[in-house]
Amino acid sequence: MTTVVVTGATGNVGRHVVRGLGSRGTPLRALTRDPGRAAAVLGPGVDLVRGDFAEPESLHAVFAGADQAFLSFANDPRQVENAAHAIDAAVAAGVRQVVLLSTVGAEAGAARTFSDQHGRIEQRLRSAGVPSVILRSGFLMSNLLGSLPTIGQAGRIFLPAADARIAMIDPRDVAACAVAVLAGQHGDGETHLVTGPEALTFTDVAHRLSTALGRAVEYVAVPDEAALAGMVQAGLPPWLAEGVVGTFQLLREGVNADTTDAVRRLTGREPRPVADFARDLMAPLLAR
């Protein structure tokens, strides 16, 4: 039976890929640097294999004998290097298909760091010669979780999105697309832009959250400089804060303003609206 390696297994998308594969009875290995933390996130019964992208030799055992891989890489100054190590290990092990989580706007050489990094990773995968499918995710609804403290304290979301329209996507739907591809339902060589069902401004999102959460939520647009300073003050490394602000600049330029039918084509159902994400994954956290 097919064995799938999952990297980024505790991430916002990866954890749902693990659950989706598990529900199908697909054997999998979840790559982790911290098995204890991964077990707490993923629960019992998941085969956790310790490995570190920064230690390429540790990846050989992770991919040995695997048939497929879902590759997801966290934002990191070494993200492209980390991805190259994982792709090389997968190719060396004879993995027959890779599904890569990328992002809307990915383009090697792009001015914004995250777009450039993902674009270069896509290039690296294509040049590796392994059959692959790329899922370019729209803005993840899980990014809303970063606003939970200000929603809980003041009923407000402070972000530099202005009036950008964003077809944000539930990470569970991105994961469902990945699981469908890994199940062999779609061909290699494809790149899919995966979006939510409608393009919303953050004012629209605040209205949806108000209804779904049963509390007043207001969106407050802030300038890039204020957003950057606030994130750094909150403890984000400057490179990460700058990358996040760069992402919002792209969103304001319309990079994620259009919807696609990728979720329906890949999974057979429509993507979830933001209200479902709020009720399912935000409300329980606010209630703590």
Sequence and secondary structure as in RCSB ss.txt:
>XXXX:A:sequence
MTTVVVTGATGNVGRHVVRGLGSRGTPLRALTRDPGRAAAVLGPGVDLVRGDFAEPESLHAVFAGADQAFLSFAN
DPRQVENAAHAIDAAVAAGVRQVVLLSTVGAEAGAARTFSDQHGRIEQRLRSAGVPSVILRSGFLMSNLLGSLPT
IGQAGRIFLPAADARIAMIDPRDVAACAVAVLAGQHGDGETHLVTGPEALTFTDVAHRLSTALGRAVEYVAVPDE
AALAGMVQAGLPPWLAEGVVGTFQLLREGVNADTTDAVRRLTGREPRPVADFARDLMAPLLAR
>XXXX:A:secstr
   EEESSTTSTTHHHHHHHHHHTT  EEEEES HHHHHHHH TT  EEE  TT GGGHHHHHTT SEEEE   S
 TTHHHHHHHHHHHHHHTT  EEEEEEETT  TT SSHHHHHHHHHHHHHHHHT  EEEEEE SBGGGGGGGHHH
HHHHSEEEES TT  B  B HHHHHHHHHHHHTT S TT EEEE  SS B HHHHHHHHHHHHTS  EEEE  HH
HHHHHHHHTT  HHHHHHHHHHHHHHHTTTT S  SHHHHHHSS    HHHHIIIIIHHHHT 
